[in-house]
Amino acid sequence: MSGDTLITAALVVAAFGAGAGLGWLFYAGLYRTVQALARTRQPVLLIGGSLLLRMLVLLAGLWVLMLAGQHWTGDGWTTLVPGLLGVIAVRALLLRRYGRPGDRPREQPDSNGAGGLPDDDTTERQSR
């Protein structure tokens, strides 16, 4: 392997890692925003501000990755594409770990109006 190929390979790996870090920051911020929705008086402002901040950080990070690739290899795509793949990989890992929102069982209200999952023991007793 020549020196240029080694530098390019190292940049691709580093860009993927940086993209994964940016993706983690983006989705961690989204998680914290959703958790804070129940406690805020202005949810629209919280959602809008969070989206703006998360997008600014993500786009700035991807811009830096592209500039680094352009500086070291003469082509910004060399680092931008692995960075985007890192963001997508983090999303895929989080979806695999926690599932999609529609995959979780919905909470059903109890007969007294309190929220909660249906009691499995009650259905067993009724079938006997």
MMTF fields as JSON, N, C-alpha, C and O atoms, coordinates in Angstrom:
{
  "mmtfVersion": "1.0.0",
  "mmtfProducer": "UNKNOWN",
  "numBonds": 511,
  "numAtoms": 512,
  "numGroups": 128,
  "numChains": 1,
  "numModels": 1,
  "chainsPerModel": [1],
  "groupsPerChain": [128],
  "chainIdList": ["A"],
  "bondAtomList": [4, 2, 8, 6, 12, 10, 16, 14, 20, 18, 24, 22, 28, 26, 32, 30, 36, 34, 40, 38, 44, 42, 48, 46, 52, 50, 56, 54, 60, 58, 64, 62, 68, 66, 72, 70, 76, 74, 80, 78, 84, 82, 88, 86, 92, 90, 96, 94, 100, 98, 104, 102, 108, 106, 112, 110, 116, 114, 120, 118, 124, 122, 128, 126, 132, 130, 136, 134, 140, 138, 144, 142, 148, 146, 152, 150, 156, 154, 160, 158, 164, 162, 168, 166, 172, 170, 176, 174, 180, 178, 184, 182, 188, 186, 192, 190, 196, 194, 200, 198, 204, 202, 208, 206, 212, 210, 216, 214, 220, 218, 224, 222, 228, 226, 232, 230, 236, 234, 240, 238, 244, 242, 248, 246, 252, 250, 256, 254, 260, 258, 264, 262, 268, 266, 272, 270, 276, 274, 280, 278, 284, 282, 288, 286, 292, 290, 296, 294, 300, 298, 304, 302, 308, 306, 312, 310, 316, 314, 320, 318, 324, 322, 328, 326, 332, 330, 336, 334, 340, 338, 344, 342, 348, 346, 352, 350, 356, 354, 360, 358, 364, 362, 368, 366, 372, 370, 376, 374, 380, 378, 384, 382, 388, 386, 392, 390, 396, 394, 400, 398, 404, 402, 408, 406, 412, 410, 416, 414, 420, 418, 424, 422, 428, 426, 432, 430, 436, 434, 440, 438, 444, 442, 448, 446, 452, 450, 456, 454, 460, 458, 464, 462, 468, 466, 472, 470, 476, 474, 480, 478, 484, 482, 488, 486, 492, 490, 496, 494, 500, 498, 504, 502, 508, 506],
  "bondOrderList": [1, 1, 1, 1, 1, 1, 1, 1, 1, 1, 1, 1, 1, 1, 1, 1, 1, 1, 1, 1, 1, 1, 1, 1, 1, 1, 1, 1, 1, 1, 1, 1, 1, 1, 1, 1, 1, 1, 1, 1, 1, 1, 1, 1, 1, 1, 1, 1, 1, 1, 1, 1, 1, 1, 1, 1, 1, 1, 1, 1, 1, 1, 1, 1, 1, 1, 1, 1, 1, 1, 1, 1, 1, 1, 1, 1, 1, 1, 1, 1, 1, 1, 1, 1, 1, 1, 1, 1, 1, 1, 1, 1, 1, 1, 1, 1, 1, 1, 1, 1, 1, 1, 1, 1, 1, 1, 1, 1, 1, 1, 1, 1, 1, 1, 1, 1, 1, 1, 1, 1, 1, 1, 1, 1, 1, 1, 1],
  "groupList": [{"groupName": "MET", "atomNameList": ["N", "CA", "C", "O"], "elementList": ["N", "C", "C", "O"], "formalChargeList": [0, 0, 0, 0], "bondAtomList": [1, 0, 2, 1, 3, 2], "bondOrderList": [1, 1, 2], "singleLetterCode": "M", "chemCompType": "L-PEPTIDE LINKING"}, {"groupName": "SER", "atomNameList": ["N", "CA", "C", "O"], "elementList": ["N", "C", "C", "O"], "formalChargeList": [0, 0, 0, 0], "bondAtomList": [1, 0, 2, 1, 3, 2], "bondOrderList": [1, 1, 2], "singleLetterCode": "S", "chemCompType": "L-PEPTIDE LINKING"}, {"groupName": "GLY", "atomNameList": ["N", "CA", "C", "O"], "elementList": ["N", "C", "C", "O"], "formalChargeList": [0, 0, 0, 0], "bondAtomList": [1, 0, 2, 1, 3, 2], "bondOrderList": [1, 1, 2], "singleLetterCode": "G", "chemCompType": "PEPTIDE LINKING"}, {"groupName": "ASP", "atomNameList": ["N", "CA", "C", "O"], "elementList": ["N", "C", "C", "O"], "formalChargeList": [0, 0, 0, 0], "bondAtomList": [1, 0, 2, 1, 3, 2], "bondOrderList": [1, 1, 2], "singleLetterCode": "D", "chemCompType": "L-PEPTIDE LINKING"}, {"groupName": "THR", "atomNameList": ["N", "CA", "C", "O"], "elementList": ["N", "C", "C", "O"], "formalChargeList": [0, 0, 0, 0], "bondAtomList": [1, 0, 2, 1, 3, 2], "bondOrderList": [1, 1, 2], "singleLetterCode": "T", "chemCompType": "L-PEPTIDE LINKING"}, {"groupName": "LEU", "atomNameList": ["N", "CA", "C", "O"], "elementList": ["N", "C", "C", "O"], "formalChargeList": [0, 0, 0, 0], "bondAtomList": [1, 0, 2, 1, 3, 2], "bondOrderList": [1, 1, 2], "singleLetterCode": "L", "chemCompType": "L-PEPTIDE LINKING"}, {"groupName": "ILE", "atomNameList": ["N", "CA", "C", "O"], "elementList": ["N", "C", "C", "O"], "formalChargeList": [0, 0, 0, 0], "bondAtomList": [1, 0, 2, 1, 3, 2], "bondOrderList": [1, 1, 2], "singleLetterCode": "I", "chemCompType": "L-PEPTIDE LINKING"}, {"groupName": "ALA", "atomNameList": ["N", "CA", "C", "O"], "elementList": ["N", "C", "C", "O"], "formalChargeList": [0, 0, 0, 0], "bondAtomList": [1, 0, 2, 1, 3, 2], "bondOrderList": [1, 1, 2], "singleLetterCode": "A", "chemCompType": "L-PEPTIDE LINKING"}, {"groupName": "VAL", "atomNameList": ["N", "CA", "C", "O"], "elementList": ["N", "C", "C", "O"], "formalChargeList": [0, 0, 0, 0], "bondAtomList": [1, 0, 2, 1, 3, 2], "bondOrderList": [1, 1, 2], "singleLetterCode": "V", "chemCompType": "L-PEPTIDE LINKING"}, {"groupName": "PHE", "atomNameList": ["N", "CA", "C", "O"], "elementList": ["N", "C", "C", "O"], "formalChargeList": [0, 0, 0, 0], "bondAtomList": [1, 0, 2, 1, 3, 2], "bondOrderList": [1, 1, 2], "singleLetterCode": "F", "chemCompType": "L-PEPTIDE LINKING"}, {"groupName": "TRP", "atomNameList": ["N", "CA", "C", "O"], "elementList": ["N", "C", "C", "O"], "formalChargeList": [0, 0, 0, 0], "bondAtomList": [1, 0, 2, 1, 3, 2], "bondOrderList": [1, 1, 2], "singleLetterCode": "W", "chemCompType": "L-PEPTIDE LINKING"}, {"groupName": "TYR", "atomNameList": ["N", "CA", "C", "O"], "elementList": ["N", "C", "C", "O"], "formalChargeList": [0, 0, 0, 0], "bondAtomList": [1, 0, 2, 1, 3, 2], "bondOrderList": [1, 1, 2], "singleLetterCode": "Y", "chemCompType": "L-PEPTIDE LINKING"}, {"groupName": "ARG", "atomNameList": ["N", "CA", "C", "O"], "elementList": ["N", "C", "C", "O"], "formalChargeList": [0, 0, 0, 0], "bondAtomList": [1, 0, 2, 1, 3, 2], "bondOrderList": [1, 1, 2], "singleLetterCode": "R", "chemCompType": "L-PEPTIDE LINKING"}, {"groupName": "GLN", "atomNameList": ["N", "CA", "C", "O"], "elementList": ["N", "C", "C", "O"], "formalChargeList": [0, 0, 0, 0], "bondAtomList": [1, 0, 2, 1, 3, 2], "bondOrderList": [1, 1, 2], "singleLetterCode": "Q", "chemCompType": "L-PEPTIDE LINKING"}, {"groupName": "PRO", "atomNameList": ["N", "CA", "C", "O"], "elementList": ["N", "C", "C", "O"], "formalChargeList": [0, 0, 0, 0], "bondAtomList": [1, 0, 2, 1, 3, 2], "bondOrderList": [1, 1, 2], "singleLetterCode": "P", "chemCompType": "L-PEPTIDE LINKING"}, {"groupName": "HIS", "atomNameList": ["N", "CA", "C", "O"], "elementList": ["N", "C", "C", "O"], "formalChargeList": [0, 0, 0, 0], "bondAtomList": [1, 0, 2, 1, 3, 2], "bondOrderList": [1, 1, 2], "singleLetterCode": "H", "chemCompType": "L-PEPTIDE LINKING"}, {"groupName": "GLU", "atomNameList": ["N", "CA", "C", "O"], "elementList": ["N", "C", "C", "O"], "formalChargeList": [0, 0, 0, 0], "bondAtomList": [1, 0, 2, 1, 3, 2], "bondOrderList": [1, 1, 2], "singleLetterCode": "E", "chemCompType": "L-PEPTIDE LINKING"}, {"groupName": "ASN", "atomNameList": ["N", "CA", "C", "O"], "elementList": ["N", "C", "C", "O"], "formalChargeList": [0, 0, 0, 0], "bondAtomList": [1, 0, 2, 1, 3, 2], "bondOrderList": [1, 1, 2], "singleLetterCode": "N", "chemCompType": "L-PEPTIDE LINKING"}],
  "groupTypeList": [0, 1, 2, 3, 4, 5, 6, 4, 7, 7, 5, 8, 8, 7, 7, 9, 2, 7, 2, 7, 2, 5, 2, 10, 5, 9, 11, 7, 2, 5, 11, 12, 4, 8, 13, 7, 5, 7, 12, 4, 12, 13, 14, 8, 5, 5, 6, 2, 2, 1, 5, 5, 5, 12, 0, 5, 8, 5, 5, 7, 2, 5, 10, 8, 5, 0, 5, 7, 2, 13, 15, 10, 4, 2, 3, 2, 10, 4, 4, 5, 8, 14, 2, 5, 5, 2, 8, 6, 7, 8, 12, 7, 5, 5, 5, 12, 12, 11, 2, 12, 14, 2, 3, 12, 14, 12, 16, 13, 14, 3, 1, 17, 2, 7, 2, 2, 5, 14, 3, 3, 3, 4, 4, 16, 12, 13, 1, 12],
  "groupIdList": [1, 2, 3, 4, 5, 6, 7, 8, 9, 10, 11, 12, 13, 14, 15, 16, 17, 18, 19, 20, 21, 22, 23, 24, 25, 26, 27, 28, 29, 30, 31, 32, 33, 34, 35, 36, 37, 38, 39, 40, 41, 42, 43, 44, 45, 46, 47, 48, 49, 50, 51, 52, 53, 54, 55, 56, 57, 58, 59, 60, 61, 62, 63, 64, 65, 66, 67, 68, 69, 70, 71, 72, 73, 74, 75, 76, 77, 78, 79, 80, 81, 82, 83, 84, 85, 86, 87, 88, 89, 90, 91, 92, 93, 94, 95, 96, 97, 98, 99, 100, 101, 102, 103, 104, 105, 106, 107, 108, 109, 110, 111, 112, 113, 114, 115, 116, 117, 118, 119, 120, 121, 122, 123, 124, 125, 126, 127, 128],
  "secStructList": [7, 7, 2, 2, 2, 2, 2, 2, 2, 2, 2, 2, 2, 2, 2, 2, 2, 2, 2, 2, 2, 2, 2, 2, 2, 2, 2, 2, 2, 2, 2, 2, 2, 2, 2, 2, 4, 4, 4, 7, 1, 7, 2, 2, 2, 2, 2, 2, 2, 2, 2, 2, 2, 2, 2, 2, 2, 2, 2, 2, 2, 2, 2, 2, 2, 2, 2, 2, 2, 2, 2, 2, 2, 1, 7, 6, 2, 2, 2, 2, 2, 2, 2, 2, 2, 2, 2, 2, 2, 2, 2, 2, 2, 2, 2, 2, 2, 2, 7, 7, 4, 4, 4, 1, 7, 7, 7, 7, 7, 7, 6, 6, 1, 7, 7, 7, 7, 7, 7, 2, 2, 2, 2, 2, 2, 2, 2, 7],
  "xCoordList": [0.841, 0.0, 0.876, 1.87, 0.499, 1.256, 0.824, -0.176, 1.585, 1.29, -0.034, -0.758, -0.36, -1.624, -2.826, -3.843, -2.71, -3.802, -4.016, -5.152, -2.92, -3.016, -3.674, -4.492, -3.312, -3.925, -5.415, -6.238, -5.751, -7.158, -7.955, -9.073, -7.387, -8.083, -8.27, -9.333, -7.256, -7.368, -8.413, -9.169, -8.455, -9.457, -10.873, -11.79, -11.058, -12.383, -12.847, -13.999, -11.961, -12.309, -12.593, -13.56, -11.748, -11.96, -13.252, -13.964, -13.554, -14.781, -16.012, -17.008, -15.952, -17.067, -17.263, -18.392, -16.17, -16.258, -16.784, -17.599, -16.321, -16.811, -18.294, -19.055, -18.699, -20.117, -20.963, -22.074, -20.437, -21.159, -21.294, -22.337, -20.249, -20.328, -21.339, -22.101, -21.354, -22.341, -23.757, -24.679, -23.923, -25.235, -25.689, -26.857, -24.749, -25.093, -25.531, -26.514, -24.802, -25.203, -26.586, -27.403, -26.847, -28.131, -29.274, -30.262, -29.136, -30.228, -30.32, -31.407, -29.208, -29.276, -30.012, -30.797, -29.759, -30.486, -31.968, -32.801, -32.298, -33.707, -34.372, -35.497, -33.678, -34.216, -34.463, -35.512, -33.486, -33.646, -34.78, -35.489, -34.95, -36.041, -37.389, -38.28, -37.542, -38.816, -39.084, -40.229, -38.048, -38.226, -38.657, -39.427, -38.172, -38.477, -39.827, -40.286, -40.472, -41.747, -42.823, -43.652, -42.815, -43.847, -43.661, -44.616, -42.471, -42.184, -42.169, -42.002, -42.337, -42.203, -43.564, -44.578, -43.553, -44.787, -44.923, -46.023, -43.807, -43.831, -43.193, -42.027, -43.942, -43.357, -42.927, -41.959, -43.628, -43.261, -41.889, -41.067, -41.647, -40.348, -39.242, -38.148, -39.518, -38.539, -38.212, -37.041, -39.226, -38.997, -38.248, -37.286, -38.685, -38.038, -36.598, -35.709, -36.367, -35.014, -34.093, -32.934, -34.615, -33.822, -33.465, -32.322, -34.439, -34.178, -33.128, -32.21, -33.27, -32.319, -30.909, -29.951, -30.774, -29.459, -28.859, -27.677, -29.675, -29.166, -28.738, -27.709, -29.522, -29.167, -27.915, -27.077, -27.788, -26.591, -25.335, -24.328, -25.393, -24.236, -23.92, -22.759, -24.941, -24.73, -24.165, -23.189, -24.771, -24.309, -22.917, -22.111, -22.632, -21.294, -20.248, -19.163, -20.579, -19.653, -19.414, -18.279, -20.469, -20.308, -19.543, -18.793, -19.735, -18.991, -17.494, -16.663, -17.159, -15.759, -15.173, -14.031, -15.95, -15.477, -15.195, -14.193, -16.074, -15.886, -14.643, -13.88, -14.444, -13.268, -11.984, -10.977, -12.012, -10.836, -10.516, -9.351, -11.532, -11.309, -10.77, -9.911, -11.279, -10.806, -9.347, -8.57, -8.99, -7.621, -6.639, -5.571, -6.995, -6.058, -6.042, -4.994, -7.185, -7.228, -7.591, -7.477, -8.022, -8.441, -9.884, -10.362, -10.586, -11.972, -12.766, -12.493, -13.742, -14.533, -15.445, -15.815, -15.812, -16.706, -16.043, -16.73, -14.722, -13.986, -14.302, -14.292, -14.577, -14.902, -16.372, -16.897, -17.043, -18.453, -19.326, -20.194, -19.105, -19.927, -19.751, -20.757, -18.516, -18.399, -18.987, -19.505, -18.91, -19.53, -21.036, -21.627, -21.662, -23.11, -23.465, -24.474, -22.632, -22.876, -22.758, -23.475, -21.869, -21.763, -23.026, -23.476, -23.601, -24.861, -25.975, -26.749, -26.05, -27.083, -26.881, -27.851, -25.63, -25.342, -25.802, -26.343, -25.592, -26.05, -27.568, -28.116, -28.245, -29.71, -30.164, -31.083, -29.514, -29.883, -29.638, -30.455, -28.519, -28.227, -29.243, -29.687, -29.605, -30.599, -31.964, -32.669, -32.345, -33.625, -33.606, -34.607, -32.486, -32.387, -32.43, -33.035, -31.784, -31.718, -33.057, -33.519, -33.68, -34.89, -36.155, -37.25, -36.048, -37.221, -37.866, -37.527, -38.803, -39.572, -40.704, -41.145, -41.183, -42.268, -43.505, -44.176, -43.83, -45.005, -44.828, -45.809, -43.591, -43.326, -43.636, -43.811, -43.706, -43.93, -45.418, -46.24, -45.776, -47.205, -47.686, -47.004, -48.859, -49.433, -50.033, -50.538, -49.972, -50.574, -52.085, -52.587, -52.798, -54.252, -54.726, -54.172, -55.727, -56.238, -56.917, -57.614, -56.696, -57.368, -58.831, -59.253, -59.606, -61.024, -61.252, -62.294, -60.264, -60.416, -59.9, -59.896, -59.457, -59.011, -57.517, -56.994, -56.812, -55.363, -54.683, -55.15, -53.602, -52.87, -52.073, -51.748, -51.761, -50.944, -51.212, -52.168, -50.365, -50.549, -51.607, -51.755, -52.34, -53.347, -52.686, -51.587, -53.366, -52.84, -53.062, -54.196, -51.972, -52.074, -52.771, -53.435, -52.627, -53.263, -54.785, -55.469, -55.31, -56.757, -57.291, -58.334, -56.602, -57.086, -56.99, -57.821, -55.976, -55.872, -57.019, -57.588, -57.365, -58.429, -59.781, -60.635, -59.98, -61.256, -61.421, -62.544, -60.325, -60.445, -60.658, -61.007, -60.462, -60.625, -62.044, -62.341],
  "yCoordList": [-1.192, 0.0, 1.242, 1.321, 2.186, 3.429, 4.317, 4.052, 5.36, 6.275, 6.988, 7.209, 7.355, 8.048, 7.144, 7.592, 5.888, 4.943, 4.709, 4.591, 4.642, 4.443, 5.647, 5.488, 6.833, 8.045, 8.085, 8.431, 7.734, 7.724, 6.702, 6.983, 5.528, 4.501, 4.958, 4.748, 5.573, 6.069, 7.181, 7.254, 8.043, 9.106, 8.556, 9.072, 7.526, 6.925, 6.322, 6.501, 5.614, 5.011, 6.1, 6.007, 7.126, 8.216, 8.974, 9.379, 9.166, 9.86, 9.057, 9.631, 7.734, 6.891, 7.027, 7.165, 6.99, 7.149, 8.517, 8.632, 9.555, 10.899, 11.023, 11.651, 10.424, 10.437, 9.695, 10.119, 8.579, 7.843, 8.694, 8.681, 9.424, 10.32, 11.429, 11.763, 11.999, 13.037, 12.473, 13.126, 11.261, 10.627, 10.367, 10.559, 9.926, 9.678, 10.978, 10.995, 12.07, 13.364, 13.78, 14.27, 13.587, 13.964, 13.191, 13.784, 11.882, 11.066, 11.134, 10.972, 11.367, 11.591, 12.896, 12.972, 13.92, 15.179, 15.017, 15.611, 14.211, 13.934, 13.213, 13.539, 12.241, 11.493, 12.433, 12.372, 13.303, 14.228, 15.218, 15.608, 15.617, 16.529, 15.868, 16.478, 14.637, 13.932, 13.719, 13.821, 13.428, 13.246, 14.554, 14.531, 15.677, 16.972, 17.536, 18.517, 16.945, 17.48, 17.506, 18.416, 16.528, 16.473, 17.569, 17.918, 18.108, 19.094, 20.537, 21.452, 20.761, 22.116, 22.771, 22.105, 24.086, 24.843, 25.229, 25.523, 25.23, 25.619, 24.504, 24.612, 23.441, 22.312, 22.653, 22.083, 23.569, 23.929, 24.598, 24.312, 25.475, 26.138, 25.131, 25.217, 24.19, 23.161, 22.293, 22.042, 21.838, 20.982, 21.752, 21.241, 22.964, 23.771, 24.121, 24.015, 24.535, 24.88, 23.679, 23.771, 22.552, 21.331, 20.887, 20.517, 20.924, 20.54, 21.454, 20.984, 22.744, 23.7, 23.45, 23.424, 23.268, 23.03, 21.706, 21.643, 20.645, 19.333, 19.355, 18.78, 20.015, 20.092, 20.945, 20.614, 22.039, 22.868, 22.093, 22.163, 21.356, 20.57, 19.485, 19.292, 18.777, 17.705, 18.241, 17.702, 19.289, 19.834, 20.456, 20.342, 21.111, 21.679, 20.556, 20.673, 19.492, 18.363, 17.71, 17.367, 17.538, 16.958, 17.906, 17.46, 19.205, 20.175, 20.083, 20.121, 19.964, 19.829, 18.541, 18.528, 17.464, 16.214, 16.388, 15.89, 17.086, 17.294, 18.151, 17.865, 19.192, 20.033, 19.249, 19.438, 18.382, 17.564, 16.633, 16.468, 16.03, 15.16, 15.912, 15.414, 17.118, 17.935, 18.338, 18.4, 18.608, 19.013, 17.853, 18.021, 16.684, 15.567, 14.753, 14.237, 14.63, 13.778, 14.545, 14.009, 15.778, 16.548, 16.304, 16.87, 15.466, 15.131, 15.053, 14.2, 15.939, 15.967, 14.768, 14.43, 14.12, 12.966, 11.796, 10.935, 11.761, 10.664, 10.559, 9.461, 11.667, 11.647, 11.936, 11.53, 12.63, 12.951, 11.701, 11.524, 10.843, 9.633, 8.701, 8.248, 8.391, 7.562, 8.237, 7.558, 9.561, 10.266, 10.094, 9.833, 10.238, 10.016, 8.563, 8.29, 7.641, 6.229, 5.967, 5.123, 6.676, 6.557, 7.023, 6.389, 8.127, 8.632, 7.607, 7.321, 7.062, 6.077, 4.79, 4.159, 4.407, 3.192, 3.35, 2.411, 4.525, 4.758, 4.677, 4.103, 5.241, 5.157, 3.705, 3.295, 2.93, 1.518, 0.757, -0.074, 1.037, 0.363, 0.737, -0.123, 1.995, 2.419, 1.814, 1.418, 1.74, 1.11, -0.373, -0.918, -1.026, -2.452, -2.665, -3.622, -1.765, -1.912, -1.586, -2.322, -0.478, -0.013, -0.235, -0.095, -0.57, -0.82, 0.462, 1.56, 0.285, 1.426, 1.708, 0.803, 2.949, 3.266, 2.395, 2.074, 2.005, 1.176, -0.27, -1.01, -0.696, -2.075, -2.344, -3.497, -1.31, -1.481, -1.625, -1.034, -2.4, -2.493, -1.171, -0.536, -0.778, 0.47, 0.238, -0.844, 1.273, 1.177, 1.301, 2.21, 0.399, 0.418, 0.909, 0.51, 1.756, 2.2, 1.038, 0.225, 0.982, -0.022, 0.355, 1.423, -0.529, -0.261, 0.952, 1.601, 1.266, 2.427, 3.699, 4.751, 3.631, 4.81, 5.056, 5.93, 4.302, 4.485, 3.811, 2.778, 4.376, 3.798, 2.586, 2.442, 1.734, 0.563, -0.522, -0.45, -1.523, -2.651, -3.585, -3.676, -4.277, -5.201, -6.293, -6.757, -6.681, -7.694, -9.077, -9.458, -9.828, -11.162, -12.144, -13.07, -11.952, -12.86, -12.788, -13.799, -11.604, -11.437, -12.228, -12.874, -12.188, -12.912, -14.423, -15.176, -14.873, -16.299, -16.745, -17.817, -15.931, -16.297, -16.325, -17.148, -15.459, -15.417, -16.647, -17.09, -17.191, -18.336, -19.641, -20.646, -19.659, -20.901, -21.192, -22.197],
  "zCoordList": [0.0, 0.0, 0.0, 0.722, -0.802, -0.837, 0.322, 0.99, 0.545, 1.641, 1.468, 2.44, 0.216, -0.037, 0.216, 0.747, -0.159, 0.061, 1.552, 2.013, 2.3, 3.74, 4.42, 5.326, 3.98, 4.536, 4.203, 5.05, 2.979, 2.579, 3.379, 3.81, 3.578, 4.359, 5.809, 6.394, 6.377, 7.753, 7.836, 8.805, 6.823, 6.816, 6.702, 7.341, 5.906, 5.753, 7.074, 7.469, 7.753, 9.044, 10.083, 10.84, 10.112, 11.062, 10.758, 11.677, 9.482, 9.108, 9.515, 9.956, 9.372, 9.802, 11.312, 11.784, 12.064, 13.516, 13.912, 14.828, 13.226, 13.516, 13.177, 13.913, 12.064, 11.698, 12.717, 13.034, 13.234, 14.276, 15.535, 16.189, 15.87, 17.023, 16.806, 17.713, 15.621, 15.302, 15.342, 15.831, 14.828, 14.868, 16.297, 16.634, 17.136, 18.534, 19.204, 19.945, 18.944, 19.511, 19.018, 19.797, 17.733, 17.161, 17.82, 18.252, 17.893, 18.428, 19.949, 20.504, 20.63, 22.077, 22.366, 23.31, 21.556, 21.712, 21.439, 22.124, 20.437, 20.145, 21.32, 21.7, 21.885, 23.032, 24.211, 24.852, 24.491, 25.619, 25.36, 26.288, 24.123, 23.784, 24.035, 24.627, 23.593, 23.779, 25.27, 25.711, 26.042, 27.481, 28.152, 29.112, 27.662, 28.275, 27.854, 28.438, 26.861, 26.372, 27.452, 27.481, 28.325, 29.365, 30.416, 31.11, 30.543, 31.591, 31.1, 31.906, 29.81, 29.285, 29.099, 28.892, 29.179, 28.94, 27.472, 27.004, 26.745, 25.333, 24.497, 24.115, 24.21, 23.489, 22.064, 21.562, 21.408, 20.033, 20.016, 19.145, 20.963, 21.059, 21.372, 20.814, 22.253, 22.591, 21.381, 21.096, 20.677, 19.509, 18.417, 17.843, 18.136, 17.101, 17.454, 16.61, 18.683, 19.116, 19.115, 18.711, 19.568, 19.587, 18.176, 17.906, 17.282, 15.895, 15.264, 14.592, 15.481, 14.917, 15.456, 14.683, 16.755, 17.353, 16.887, 16.546, 16.871, 16.442, 14.98, 14.626, 14.128, 12.71, 12.492, 11.654, 13.243, 13.111, 13.482, 12.778, 14.582, 15.015, 13.996, 13.636, 13.527, 12.558, 11.243, 10.721, 10.712, 9.436, 9.547, 8.623, 10.671, 10.867, 10.941, 10.371, 11.633, 11.721, 10.371, 10.038, 9.594, 8.262, 7.331, 6.463, 7.517, 6.726, 7.037, 6.129, 8.319, 8.713, 8.135, 7.674, 8.158, 7.563, 6.07, 5.558, 5.391, 3.966, 3.694, 2.772, 4.491, 4.316, 4.611, 3.929, 5.608, 5.915, 4.761, 4.397, 4.189, 3.044, 1.853, 1.124, 1.658, 0.54, 0.75, -0.202, 1.986, 2.288, 2.127, 1.539, 2.646, 2.676, 1.392, 1.003, 0.728, -0.459, -1.727, -2.829, -1.58, -2.742, -3.136, -4.119, -2.379, -2.685, -1.382, -0.538, -1.218, 0.01, 0.186, 1.311, -0.915, -0.837, -0.116, 0.433, -0.115, 0.513, 1.997, 2.554, 2.634, 4.063, 4.334, 5.371, 3.423, 3.66, 3.621, 4.476, 2.648, 2.52, 3.728, 4.275, 4.173, 5.378, 6.618, 7.505, 6.685, 7.81, 7.825, 8.873, 6.659, 6.565, 6.881, 7.533, 6.416, 6.728, 8.226, 8.763, 8.901, 10.352, 11.056, 12.01, 10.592, 11.165, 10.949, 11.863, 9.75, 9.422, 10.224, 10.642, 10.436, 11.213, 12.66, 13.244, 13.24, 14.612, 14.682, 15.623, 13.706, 13.672, 13.598, 14.308, 12.733, 12.594, 13.893, 14.291, 14.552, 15.826, 16.901, 17.661, 16.967, 17.963, 17.684, 18.613, 16.416, 16.082, 16.411, 16.877, 16.175, 16.508, 18.018, 18.501, 18.759, 20.216, 20.877, 21.749, 20.458, 21.13, 20.328, 20.874, 19.071, 18.242, 17.776, 18.216, 16.874, 16.374, 17.347, 18.056, 17.395, 18.328, 18.126, 19.107, 16.912, 16.661, 17.085, 17.162, 17.364, 17.751, 19.219, 19.613, 20.018, 21.458, 21.745, 21.044, 22.763, 23.112, 23.688, 24.493, 23.264, 23.77, 25.136, 25.437, 25.965, 27.289, 27.162, 26.5, 27.789, 27.788, 29.143, 30.167, 29.175, 30.477, 31.204, 30.598, 32.503, 33.33, 33.474, 33.03, 34.097, 34.28, 35.177, 35.092, 36.049, 36.918, 36.266, 36.905, 34.986, 34.264, 34.361, 33.669, 35.208, 35.332, 34.153, 33.673, 33.691, 32.568, 33.001, 34.18, 32.079, 32.367, 31.354, 30.581, 31.364, 30.465, 31.031, 32.25, 30.177, 30.68, 31.518, 31.212, 32.558, 33.47, 32.865, 32.577, 32.673, 32.079, 33.011, 32.546, 34.334, 35.282, 35.175, 35.332, 34.912, 34.807, 33.615, 33.723, 32.496, 31.332, 31.557, 31.05, 32.318, 32.619, 33.52, 33.311, 34.526, 35.434, 34.714, 35.044, 33.76, 33.055, 32.152, 31.911, 31.66, 30.752, 31.503, 30.884, 32.808, 33.585, 33.897, 34.541]
}
